Structure formats: C-alpha cells, structure tokens
C-alpha cells in the first residue's frame, strides 16, 4: 500500500489540495502499478515560521523581502 506524505506551507485552497491528492494518487497508482484504492496521501501543512531555509524561517524571509 503506497503511502505518500507531502509537506507544504499553509495557504493553499481546499480545491488545490483536492487536485494534488487526486493527481498524485493517479500517478503513484500508474507508476507503481497499484490499485488507486490502495494509495494513501497525507498533506502536512506548516505555518511559515515552522519552515526554515538557509538558517531563517520562511516567515522571516518573506518579511525581509517585503521591506
């Protein structure tokens, strides 16, 4: 049973997340030759202050770029 975890920043619409689940499920099913009913997708949404790049949170980087 394929299980896929996807980490993204908060802020995507429910429609975009539904599309992501649908399209990733279809691709995993096709590539791994697994029935789509067996594919599991988990989306983990994180606030920007919980995601770091090059020693800074995304929240801080965004604030700096908007100044």
Buried (B, 14 or more C-beta within 10 A) or exposed (E): EBEBEEEBBEEEEEEEBEEBBEEBBEEBBEEEEBEEEEBEBEBEEEEBEEBEEEEEBBBBBEEEEEE
